[in-house]
Amino acid sequence: MNKILYKYITLNFLKIVLNTLLIIFCFGIILNLFEEINFFKNLNIGLGLPFLLTIMYVPNLLIKLMPFAIFLASMYYFLSLQSNNDLLSLKVFGFSNWKIILLLSSTALIFGFLILFAITPVTSVMIKFYEKTKATYSKDIDHLVSINKNGVWIKEINNGNFRITKAKSLESSFLKNITIYEFDKNKKIKKRLESKNADISNKLWILNDVKIYEFSNDLYDLKESKYYEITSNFNEAKLNSLYKNLDTISFVSLITEYDEYIKKGYTKKLLSKKLNDSLSLPIFLFLMVVLASIFTLGSIRKTQNLYYIFIAIISCVVIYFFKDLSMALAETNRISLMLSIWMPIIAIGLFCSIGVIQINEK
């Protein structure tokens, strides 16, 4: 009998969760589709591509909203148990409030790990496709950067010259083993620069130990210099901003290829943020179910439900801004990055531990 009841409780909960996710997904499709149509409004490409890009983008957005989706679904489920007297029936069969909460929160925890190991590898590929496609149609096509296993590649037009820069890696504010090709307006090579490293902390690059090949009529003149300066459209901050969208990295590839991403130029700080943020997701889902139970099972009379729902929605807003605040404190070095990610989890956990004790006594 207990197995049947476990199955009944879990399947009904998952059904409500999936329905909630479907509703949010549909809203996401509608809202993001307008944004994509606006991006392509000056291009004659129809609705097919904007709709495809929306489909590629929204699932990743859904993962970011997953804690709040689980929270709303849990609230609805707990309220439905109260309204149709299922909660009373379950208590007759020996299910306490805590037992029901633990079952549903554990289901959310497992669902969170399923997202990390099974869903994020798919959404990361979708986001890569989304970004590459948007870059293809970008108006700033003359200035492109590619960062892959072959190093850093930069294409730009500067002072009327066409330039291609190739470097082995980006380490701090230095490009390592850098080669720069400069072409004239007719795409004929004018100069090639080779350097061990280049300081790109600002847009005036300083190349060290430089070999300068100047071409003229299929001949070249070789010069060497200790330092050489060139002006670029890119600097360290602009290049590092290209690494900030870590949604293109799945949780599985992050833990299996961590050192490879370091070699590609991703900073340990950003990778650590992505790793801890991913690991916190299942725990966040677990706590959001518990939090929902506090606001619903904690109501004594049914007339209080709207009051608790209002308080719960306000709590969601507070949690959202609390996460932003903790991240802002980390970016200003007021607290560590690790603490900024886990501080909201710890705060919610402490609140839930007190609330669950009171609920279980009812």
N, C-alpha and C positions, 0 to 999 in steps of 0.2 A: 504493500500500500504506500509506503514512504517513497519508493522509487517512482511510482505513478504521480504522486504529489510533487516530487522534485521536478519531474519532467513537465508537469502541468504549469508550475510556477515559472520555470525557466523559459519554456517555449512561448508562453504568453508575454513574458517580459521582452524577449528577443523580437517578437512580432511587433510590439509597440516601438521598440528601438528602431527597427528597420523602417517602419512607417514614418517615424519622425525624421530619420535620415533622408527618406525619399522626398518628404515635403521640403526640407532644407535644400536638397539637391535641386529640386524644381525651381525654387526661388533663386538659387545661385545661377542656374542656367539663364533665367529671364534677365536678371540684373547684369550678369557679365556679358551676355549677348549684345546688349545695348552698347557696352563699352567697346567690344570688338568691332561692332558695326561702325562706331564713331572713328575708330583707328583706321579702318579701311574705306572711309567714306569717299576719299578722293581717288580710289582705285576701282576699276571696273572688274570686280571679281565675284559679284553675286553674294549670296548668303551662305553658300556651302562652306567656305573656308572659315568665316567668323564662327559658324556653328560648331565646326570641327575643333577649333581652338578653344572654344568654351567648354566642350566636352573634355578636352585634355586638361583644362585648368581647374575646373570646379571640384573634382575628387580630392585634389590636394588641399583645397580650401576647406573641404568637408572634414578632413582629418584635423585641421587646426581648430575647427569648431566642435569637434567630437565631445569634449568634456561637457559643454553646455547642452549639446543634443542629448547626451546620456542623462543629464540632470533633469531636463524637461520630460523625457520619456519616463524616468523613474518617478517623478512627481505624479504624472498622469496614471501610472500603474498603481501606485500606492493609494491614490484617491479612488481609483476604480475598485480596489479591494475593499475599501471602506464602504463605498456606496452600494455595492451589491451583496454585502455581508459575507464575502469570501474570506475576509480576514478573521471573522468570528468562527467560521467553519474550520479554517486551518488551525486555529487555536484549540478547537475541540480535538483535533487529531495530534495535538502535542507540539504544534509549531508556535514558538514564542516570537515576539517581535524581532529579537536579536537574531534568531535562527533564519527568519525570512530575509532580513537585511544582509546577513552574512552570505546567504545563497546568491542573492542578486548582485551584491558587490563583487563577489568572487567571479561571477559570470562576466561582469564588466571588466574585471582584471584580466581574465583569459582573452576576452575580446580585444583588449588593448594590445596584448602580446601578439595576437593574430594579425592586427593591423601592422605592427612593426615588422614582422617576419614574412608576411604574405602580401600585404597591400602596398606598403611603401616601395618595394622594388618595382611595382607596376606604375605607381604614381610618379616616381622619379623619372622613369622613361618618358612618361607623358609630358612632364614639365620640360624635359630636355627638348622634346619635339616642339613644344609650345614656344620656347625661347628661340630656338634656331629658326623657326618659321617667322616669328615676329622680327627677328634680326634681318632676315632676308628682305623684308618689305620696309625696313627702317629707312627714314629719310637721311640718316647719318651714315649711309653706306660707305662713304669714302674713308671713314675712320672706324676700323674694326680691330678687335682683339680676339685671338684664339689661344686658349690655354688647354693643352692636352699633354699626352704622354711624351710628345716630341719637344716639349718646352713651351716657351712663350713666343707668339707671333703677333706683330703689330703692323697694321697697314694704315697709313695716314698721308694726308697732303699738307705740307707745311711750306709756306712762302713760295707757293707755286711749284714746288718739287714733290714728286711722288716718292715715298719712302717705305721700305719694308725692313722691319727690325726682327731679328731672330735671336733668342737667348735660350740658354739651357734651363735656367730657373730664375725665380724671383725670391731672394732671401733678404728679408727686412727691407731696406731701401735700396738694395743693389740688384741689378740684373747681372747674372753670371755668364761668362763666355759668350759675349754679345757680338753679333755681326750685323752691320747696317748697310743696306743698299739704297743709294739715291739715284733717281732717274729724272730726266728732264720731261717736258710736256709731251714729247714724242715717245716716251717710255724707253729712251735710250740711256744706258747706264752712264752716270757721271762719276760716281765715287763709291768706294767700298771701305767701310771702317771695321776694323777688328780690334776688340779690346777684351781683357780678362774680366773686367767688371765696369759697371757704370752706376754712378750715384744718381738716382732718380727721385730724390726726396722732394724736388720741385721740378717745374717744367723746363728748367735749364739743366740739362743732363751734363754730368762731368764724367768723361771717359778716362780711364787710367791705363797707362802702357798701351798706347794706341798705334796701330799700323794703318796708314792712310794710303789707299790706292786711288789715284786720280786718272781717269781714262780720257783719252783723246785720240780719235782716228785709229781705233783698235790697238792703241798702245797705252801703257800706263806708267805713271811715275809713282814710286814708292817713297813714302816719308814715314818717319817714326816720331812720336811725341810722348812725353810723359803724361800730359793732360790735354784733353780736347773737349771743347764745349759745343753742344748743339741744342737747339730749341725744339721741344716736342709738344704735342697736344695732351700728352699723358704724363702723370707723375705717380708716385707711390700710392697716394690716397685714391686716385682714380682707378688704378689697376687693382688695388685691394678691394674696391667696391664690387668688382666683378666676381669676387669669391663669396660675397655675402649671401647670395641665393643658394643656400645649401639644400634646398628642396630637390635639387637634381641629384642628390646623393641619398641612396636608400640606407636604412639602418643596417642591413646585412652587409652592404659594400663598405660602410663606414667602419664596422668592427673588423672586417676581413682585410681591408686595404688601407688601413689608417696611415701606415708609413708611406704608402704610395702617394696619398694626398698631400702629405707633408713635403715630399719631394717635388710635387707639382707646384708648390707655392702656397698652399692653404696654410694659414696660421694655426698653431695649436689652440689658440684661444677660441677661434671660430669653430674648430672641429670639436673641442671640448664642450662648447655651448650646445652644438647640435646633438652630441652624444648624450649629454645629461638631460636635455630637453626631451629626447626620444625615450630615454629610460623612465622619465617621470610620468609619461603619458598613461601607462596602465595603472599606476598608483593614483593618478589624478582621477581617472575614471572610477576607480574603487571608492575614493572619498566622495565623489559627486553623488553616487548612489546613496551613500550614508547621509550626506547632507540633505538630499531630497527626502529621505525618510524622516529626518528631524522636523522638517517643515510640514510634513503631511501627517505622518503617524503621531506627531506631537499635538495635533489639534484634538481637542476634547469633543467639541460639538461640530456638526457638519456646517453650521452657519459660520464657523471660523475659517473655513477652507479658503475663501477668497482673500481673507486677511493674510493667511500664511503664504498663499501663492504670491501676493504682492510683495511681502517681505522677502520671499525666495528670489524673485526677479531682481529686486534691489541688490540682494546678496551677489547675484551673478555679475551685475555691473561692478560692484565693489571688488569682486575677485579679479575681474578683467583689468581694472585700473590698478589694482594692487600688483598684478604681474608686471604691468608696464612700469610702475614706480620702482619695483625691485630691479628691473632691467636697467632703468635709467640710473639708479644708484651704482650699479656695476660699471656702466659705461663711464661714469665720472670717478671711478675708483674709490667710491665711498665704502663699498662692500665687494667681496670677491664674486666672480662670475658664478661659481658653484653655489654660493649662498643665495644669489639672486634668483636662481632657478628653483631651488628647493625651499626657499623661505615661504612662498605661498602654500606649498604642499604641507609644510610643518604647521603653519598657522591653521589651515583647514583641518588638519589631523587633530590638533589639540581641541579645536571647537567641537569636532565630531565625537571625540572620545567622551566629552562631558555630556553632549546631547543624547548619545546612545544609551548611556547609563540611566537617564531619566525616562527614555522611551521604554526601555526593557522592564522598568518597574510598573508600567501600565498594563 
